[in-house]
Amino acid sequence: MMKTIDVNLTGAIATSEAAIELFRQQGYGQLVGLSSFAALRGMKGQSAYCASKAGFSKYLESIAIDTINEAITVTDLAPGFIDTELNRAIEKRPFLVSAEKGTKVMVDLIEKKVEFSFVPPWRWWLMAAMVKRFSRKQLSNL
């Protein structure tokens, strides 16, 4: 559990802080962070992962607010299921997209300098609207 927090939250924040310092020195930059759809709600058996991604997403939002008057853009991308070795053992992977498709979508969003987006956007925005209304009992059955 702590390894997940150390990598996904502590490590991501440390790296981001170094990038923000560099951006301030050069006078501009774009920080891109990968949170996850899992940041939205808790998921069965994924407490550390969900907590780490939710924490990083809120960190990115706070950094975006802190740097609002600087030439620094902060982009938080929250992928759903992208077909990689890391998640192939997961039984249910709704709206699965290939790594190539997921990468293309992310590059497009980064180039547009979006503040936040699910990846791919429309499917996961719809899912987010539904999942926000699920009870904990309903979430436990997913």
C-alpha atoms as one frame of an Amber mdcrd trajectory, in Angstrom:
protein
   0.000   0.000   0.000   2.705   2.518   0.971   4.706   1.757  -2.184   1.695
   2.807  -4.265   1.390   6.057  -2.290   5.154   6.660  -2.523   5.229   6.249
  -6.304   1.864   7.651  -7.394   1.625  10.548  -4.959   4.928  11.381  -3.265
   7.061  10.676  -6.341   4.677  12.469  -8.689   4.588  15.539  -6.438   8.392
  15.612  -6.055   8.832  15.438  -9.825   6.175  18.099 -10.367   7.778  20.442
  -7.833  11.102  20.167  -9.680   9.352  20.917 -12.980   7.502  23.934 -11.545
  10.799  25.347 -10.241  12.363  24.940 -13.700   9.324  26.547 -15.357   9.570
  29.505 -12.990  13.261  29.941 -13.813  12.625  29.914 -17.567   9.424  31.939
 -17.296   6.984  29.430 -18.790   6.063  25.749 -19.038   3.371  23.119 -19.063
   3.071  20.584 -16.270   1.198  17.465 -17.352   0.133  15.040 -14.655  -1.561
  11.674 -14.999  -4.177  11.052 -12.381  -6.874   8.484 -13.184 -10.579   7.903
 -13.450  -9.990   6.026 -10.179  -9.402   9.407  -8.483 -13.122  10.084  -8.712
 -14.444   7.407  -6.327 -13.150   4.577  -4.220 -12.987   1.156  -5.867 -13.070
  -2.307  -4.356  -9.558  -3.522  -3.559  -7.953  -0.309  -4.828  -7.848   1.972
  -1.774  -4.188   3.020  -2.071  -4.390   3.497  -5.834  -7.585   5.569  -5.651
  -6.241   7.648  -2.764  -2.919   8.294  -4.498  -4.559   9.360  -7.752  -7.164
  11.519  -5.991  -4.425  13.181  -3.970  -2.334  13.877  -7.065  -5.325  15.254
  -8.947  -6.063  17.688  -6.099  -2.371  18.617  -5.936  -2.442  19.458  -9.668
  -5.577  21.539  -9.205  -3.946  23.442  -6.336  -0.726  24.029  -8.302  -2.823
  25.320 -11.216  -4.426  27.823  -8.843  -1.043  28.759  -7.316   0.439  29.456
 -10.773  -2.632  31.119 -12.316  -0.778  34.439 -12.782   2.349  32.814 -14.229
   2.984  31.498 -17.741   2.608  27.943 -16.467  -0.136  25.659 -17.713  -1.191
  22.674 -15.604  -2.913  19.762 -17.324  -4.444  16.854 -15.373  -5.222  13.853
 -17.562  -7.301  11.079 -16.017  -7.151   7.948 -18.154  -9.688   5.189 -17.966
  -8.495   1.790 -19.128  -5.670   1.931 -21.641  -4.418  -1.488 -22.704  -1.046
  -1.880 -21.000   0.769  -4.653 -19.196  -0.074  -2.965 -15.875  -3.820  -3.613
 -16.167  -4.127  -6.739 -18.323  -4.849  -8.890 -15.258  -7.925  -6.808 -14.378
 -11.045  -8.766 -15.262 -13.298  -5.841 -16.191 -11.805  -3.020 -18.257 -14.714
  -0.981 -19.618 -14.137   1.338 -22.582 -10.684  -0.186 -23.122  -8.575   1.620
 -25.732  -5.234   0.637 -27.219  -2.057   2.280 -25.971  -1.687   3.921 -29.381
  -5.188   5.427 -29.261  -4.785   6.542 -25.638  -1.449   8.182 -26.442  -2.883
  10.041 -29.432  -5.789  11.346 -27.349  -3.416  12.493 -24.591  -1.091  14.281
 -27.025  -4.075  16.089 -28.561  -5.302  17.180 -25.108  -1.818  18.333 -24.072
  -1.434  20.367 -27.258  -4.808  22.012 -26.547  -3.555  22.801 -23.023  -6.730
  21.531 -21.380  -6.943  21.943 -17.611  -8.510  18.523 -16.996  -9.842  15.679
 -19.082 -10.648  12.029 -18.850  -8.984   9.865 -21.517 -10.732   9.166 -23.809
 -12.969  12.097 -22.914 -16.594  11.502 -23.845 -16.963   7.928 -22.570 -15.420
   8.667 -19.205 -17.221  12.003 -18.708 -20.469  10.064 -19.099 -19.268   7.347
 -16.728 -18.137   9.995 -14.196 -21.596  11.548 -14.164 -23.100   8.142 -13.351
 -20.485   6.923 -10.856 -20.779  10.105  -8.769 -24.342   9.054  -7.986 -23.565
   5.424  -7.073 -23.895   4.361  -3.454 -20.992   2.564  -1.785 -22.970  -0.662
  -2.075 -23.280  -0.151  -5.832 -19.563   0.632  -6.086 -18.740  -2.606  -4.253
 -20.465  -4.574  -7.009 -18.396  -3.114  -9.841
